[in-house]
Amino acid sequence: CLVGYFRGGGKRARFGIGTVLAAVFDPDSDLFKTVTKVGTGFSDEEWVRLRERLDTVVVSHKPARVDSKMEPDVWVQPTFVITVAADEITRSPMHTCGADAQGVGYALRFPRVQGFLREDKRPEDANTVKDIIELYDLQKRVKLE
């Protein structure tokens, strides 16, 4: 789900949004943990529509149910779900999804949005931290074969 956005620069500066910060749900802690920043996959028109939707749930500070080391330009309540494809899952000190004692979590590498907002899912019903860890472990096994 989306928990914030960065205003961006260049071509997207005119939209006021350039990338979004996405998180997955951790039912054990009841927190949304960041897993990636996504800036590809939306058309220009979709960026405009997305900003309009996100601006309806803007908050002035990090939401209590969000665990993030990153500080987006704009925080939003975890409300909207997106589908993200990625080349692989990597370990990352920048994200809190599945973070270990050293603070190294999991991240999606080369992420891109598929479609638009998922109106059929609540943020708590989308992928979880456990799902990401299982996919990471599966990916490691596949690489070994």
VENZI-V135577 format. One record per backbone hydrogen bond with DSSP energy under -0.5 kcal/mol. NH is the residue of the N-H (numbers start at 1). CO is the residue of the C=O. Records with the same first field share a line. If there is no record, write none. Layout:
NH: CO, CO
This chain:
2: 80
3: 21
4: 21
5: 74
6: 19
12: 9
13: 10
14: 11
15: 12
16: 12, 13
17: 12
18: 6
19: 6
20: 38
21: 4
22: 20, 36
23: 1
24: 33
25: 127
26: 31
27: 25
29: 26
30: 26
31: 26
32: 65
33: 24, 31
34: 67
35: 22
36: 22
38: 20
47: 43
48: 44
49: 45
50: 46
51: 47
52: 48
53: 49
54: 50
55: 51
56: 53
57: 54
58: 55
59: 75
66: 63
67: 32
68: 66
72: 70
74: 5
75: 59
76: 3
77: 57
79: 2, 77
83: 114, 116
84: 82
85: 112
87: 109
88: 109
90: 107
92: 105
95: 92
97: 34
99: 96
100: 104
103: 100
105: 92, 103
106: 97
107: 90
108: 35
109: 88
112: 85
113: 40
114: 83
115: 113
118: 81
119: 117
121: 118
125: 122
126: 122, 123
129: 25
132: 128
133: 129
134: 130
135: 131
136: 132
137: 133
138: 134
139: 135
140: 136
141: 137
142: 138
143: 139
144: 140
145: 141, 142
